[in-house]
Amino acid sequence: MLEWSLFVANGQSYPKPINAAKHAINDFAERLAAQFSFAPGDPIEPLVRRLGGHVVVKNPVAFTGQKPESIIVRSASDFTIFVPGMTSIERDRFTIAHELGHLFLHFPAFSQANPGVDMVATRWVDESDKDQQRAEWEANWFAAGFIMPSSAFKAVYGETGGDVRALAVRFGVSQSAAEIRAKTFGLV
Amino acid sequence: MTGTALPEYRVRLFLSVDLVGSTAFKARMGDPLDAKSSPNPAWVQEMARFYRGFPDELERAFQNLAKPNDWDVAVQPPKVWKTIGDEIIFCCRLDCFDHLALCVRAFTIALDKYGQKLDGLERPGLDLKGYAWVAAFPYPNVTVRVFEQNSLAATDPDLPDEKIEKQADNNPSAFDFLGKDIDAGFRMGKNSSASSLTLSIELAALLSTHGDRPPLDGVRFTYSGRQSFKGVMGGRPYPVIAIDVERSPTRRKLRHFERTLGGIDQLNHPIDVNAFALAFMLEEQMTLPWLKSTCTDSIPPTLPYDYVVFSETWNEISKEILEREKSELAAATSDGDNGKSDVKIDDSISRQAQEAVKRVSFAVDPTIIQRIAALTPDSDTMKHIRESIAESRRVAEALAEYYSVRQKPKAVETKAEADGRKPRPPSGTSEPDPSG
């Protein structure tokens, strides 16, 4: 525990952005989901287990005053994702996909630069830190592509006549996440 | 998340009434002879009356009771939460102690009035029994919306908030309430008998606080020792305190003698009940729910410690969700390229991802091994199974490798070559021959 806090404090263990294009990250995530045979609406926790990771439900109370961690990556096949208790299934699903984004996008470069060091991403970052903010955005692009792949999303959008509730149910996301995704594709 | 508010501390009262003897009544009144005279068997009619009649009786009793001077007319009587078989359960968010007293008193009156009605109808064997308990929300008990087809209710926030709790206050039947106090309430209620209204220890403690003033004056508490209930307090005996709602004076007298002869302590006076309930809760480290005294009571609340912890946790999680949503929206709406629109995914990233794909494809679900281990205590057999799984994985990997190599030259393969090709899967751990 102490070690993690030190890393967080030093800013040594944060994921660094890869600065790839938004569409490149989205396509990468979509391809990866397909390779994992991860279909829209599939439960994401079993995939985390197969990847060697764990999902831990943890209340952030003990961390008041500092930014609690959301993923600790010890190696590409050994990591822990923390989700807060009380949140909805849909929220947790997007959060887990976001953390997988850190694992797949940011850990390869991190492990090369810092061999043997754990990578730790926090639940939120300082807005003034543009690098960290960019890494967060990349993880979000990854998550959206991973759980709402474009072709499937557009197909369901057409099938349901743009019913946000139906979209949210099919992809296992919140209605606001489905709405944002529809906007991204210029559907609304 | 915009506009979400921390759920306020609240105490809900649960009141259950059960038509006892209804199974025997059904058996008796559901026979073909009875069916000849009416399209419905008598028990169907009786149940239909009960479902409609008892809630009306309760509401009438609540409205007829004299209210305190500072009573707030907006404060509601209990509403039907759910019906299960022959049982109706009411639920109500308690505004203050006066409200609790009125609800419980109204319930005892409704039990009495409806019971008299059954007596008058000469329905032999039919009677009512009740039990009641209180539970604190949003912690340690939780409010969950019941799934509704085609409802707009799916717009529930990422984190349960005050809005959900308010909706549940107004329309409890669209919600479920879960938690240790709800479980304990149900278990404890199974012990209740006709002509008594069994109370949870927390409810007994609250009610007896002001049990000697209207509208509770004249209410008789009874104590019939302790009993173990599965899943309640780890099976340690739980005190059975009830309100006597016996209608027959002779039966009441008889029971009094019985208790005295049996040497079971009488806890008749509310002060004794209160002292006992509080001492018991202290010993068992139970939390006494907090209620303000009257509708207009403005004394700052003494909220239980676990709610204080809950609110800190809730605020932290709420902050996290707000930050995440802000970042998600910003990421989605920005093109985010910063002049990097042609920057591709680095090779090292793709490589690591492909290793993960390979690993996941051949990963054996760890729960399968756990399940096998549970079936097979013999360590030699287990070792053999593990080795077989490892071996199968090596074969599968080698096969995948073999076919991925085979696929590449396929485009330039001549028909003759393809016709002459015979799949030659590698065996065991031996490396496949890339030349095919």
Interface residues (C-beta under 8 A of the other chain):
Chain A: I18 N19 A20 A21 K22 H23 A24 I25 F28 L32 Q35 F36 P46 L47 R49 R50 L51 G52 N59 P60 V61 F63 T64 P68 A76 S77 P84 G85 M86 T87 S88 E90 R91 F94 T95 H98 F104 L105 F107 P108 A109 Q112 R123 W124 V125 Q133 R134 E136 W137 N140 W141 A144 R165 A168 V169 S174 Q175 S176 A177 I180 R181 K183 T184
Chain B: L152 A154 T155 D156 P157 D158 L159 P160 V309 E312 T313 W314 E316 I317 K319 E320 I321 E323 R324 E325 S327 E328 L329 A330 A331 A332 T333 S334 D335 G336 D337 N338 K340 S341 D342 V343 K344 I345 D346 S348 I349 S350 R351 Q352 A353 E355 A356 V357 R359 V360 A363 D365 P366
